[in-house]
Amino acid sequence: MASATYPPGATAHPEDGLFRHDGYEIGTVLAGELTIDFDDERVTLRAGDAISYPCSVPHLLHNTGTEDVVAQWLIVHPGR
């Protein structure tokens, strides 16, 4: 499990737009408010909230707030 910090305005991917990758993602927000955009949905997670989804689903994580977001992530890769 890895911890990540997203300052205000930060995204988890350097390119614009939704992206996908291999695996299954499980995350918990420890502090702040993290927004995750999917093709047809926007999810806002606050401290204590958790989410999981296949990484093959196009998504974008970003901090639209004014405080740092701290989250823990586990990405499970099939066959590893």
MONOR-V190049 format. One record per residue. N is the residue number from 0. D_FIRST is the distance of its C-alpha to the first C-alpha in Angstrom with 2 decimals. Layout:
n={N N}
d_first={D_FIRST D_FIRST}
This chain:
n={0 1 2 3 4 5 6 7 8 9 10 11 12 13 14 15 16 17 18 19 20 21 22 23 24 25 26 27 28 29 30 31 32 33 34 35 36 37 38 39 40 41 42 43 44 45 46 47 48 49 50 51 52 53 54 55 56 57 58 59 60 61 62 63 64 65 66 67 68 69 70 71 72 73 74 75 76 77 78 79}
d_first={0.00 3.79 6.86 9.97 13.58 16.33 19.84 22.71 23.72 20.57 19.21 16.06 18.49 21.53 24.01 25.75 25.35 22.99 20.98 19.32 17.31 16.27 13.82 12.75 10.59 9.30 9.12 10.47 12.80 13.23 16.37 18.82 19.53 17.77 19.95 19.05 22.08 22.75 26.15 27.81 25.71 24.17 21.59 21.11 18.27 18.83 17.10 16.05 16.14 13.66 14.15 13.56 15.68 16.51 15.80 19.46 20.58 21.61 19.69 19.39 17.22 19.27 20.29 23.95 24.23 25.54 22.63 19.24 16.36 13.05 10.18 6.50 5.54 4.71 7.78 9.80 12.73 15.85 17.69 15.09}
